[in-house]
Amino acid sequence: MLQTGMSLDLVREPDNAFDACAVRVDWQGHKLGYVPRTDNVFTCHLLDHGERVSAKILTLQTGNNPWDRIEIALFLAP
């Protein structure tokens, strides 16, 4: 049901036990995964300071690793 160009929701998880900068990626209330830890620090700080950050699906892949199936782009809303 996911398609390239679809909007995704970003949800801050400051109490995440594994990563204090965790940013969850949701689609219609379903957790798809997280912004990679190597890329989430800037995004979490923007969200923590009230900035609106949006996400869209860039590409969809098939494969065995579910963490590599969706490539997203993040945008800072004006």
C-alpha positions as CSV (number, residue, x, y, z in Angstrom):
1,M,0.0,0.0,0.0
2,L,3.0,2.3,0.4
3,Q,3.9,4.3,-2.7
4,T,6.7,6.7,-3.7
5,G,5.9,10.3,-2.8
6,M,3.6,9.4,0.1
7,S,3.8,11.6,3.2
8,L,5.0,10.0,6.5
9,D,4.7,11.2,10.1
10,L,7.7,11.8,12.3
11,V,7.3,11.2,16.0
12,R,9.8,12.1,18.6
13,E,10.6,9.5,21.3
14,P,12.7,11.3,23.9
15,D,12.1,8.5,26.4
16,N,13.3,5.8,24.0
17,A,15.5,3.3,26.0
18,F,17.9,2.8,23.1
19,D,18.4,6.3,21.7
20,A,17.5,9.6,23.4
21,C,17.3,11.3,19.9
22,A,14.9,8.6,18.5
23,V,12.6,9.8,15.7
24,R,10.0,7.2,14.8
25,V,8.6,7.1,11.2
26,D,4.8,6.3,11.0
27,W,2.4,5.8,8.2
28,Q,-1.3,6.1,9.0
29,G,-0.6,5.1,12.7
30,H,1.6,2.2,11.8
31,K,5.3,2.3,12.9
32,L,7.5,1.7,9.9
33,G,10.8,2.2,11.7
34,Y,13.1,5.0,12.8
35,V,15.3,7.7,11.3
36,P,18.7,6.1,11.4
37,R,20.7,6.9,14.5
38,T,23.5,8.3,12.4
39,D,21.1,10.8,10.9
40,N,18.6,11.6,13.7
41,V,20.4,14.1,15.9
42,F,19.7,17.2,13.8
43,T,16.1,16.1,13.2
44,C,15.4,15.4,16.9
45,H,16.7,18.9,17.8
46,L,14.5,20.5,15.2
47,L,11.5,18.7,16.4
48,D,12.3,19.4,20.1
49,H,12.4,23.2,19.2
50,G,9.0,23.1,17.6
51,E,10.1,23.1,14.0
52,R,7.9,21.3,11.5
53,V,9.7,18.5,9.8
54,S,8.0,16.4,7.2
55,A,8.9,13.1,5.5
56,K,8.1,11.5,2.1
57,I,8.9,8.2,0.6
58,L,11.7,8.5,-2.0
59,T,12.1,4.8,-3.0
60,L,10.7,1.4,-2.1
61,Q,12.9,-1.7,-2.2
62,T,12.3,-5.4,-1.9
63,G,14.7,-7.4,0.2
64,N,15.2,-9.5,3.3
65,N,16.2,-6.6,5.6
66,P,13.1,-4.6,6.5
67,W,15.3,-1.7,7.6
68,D,16.5,-1.2,4.1
69,R,13.1,-1.3,2.3
70,I,12.1,2.4,2.4
71,E,14.2,5.4,1.6
72,I,12.8,8.7,2.9
73,A,13.5,12.4,2.5
74,L,13.0,14.9,5.3
75,F,11.9,18.4,4.7
76,L,11.8,21.5,6.9
77,A,8.4,23.1,6.5
78,P,8.3,26.9,6.0
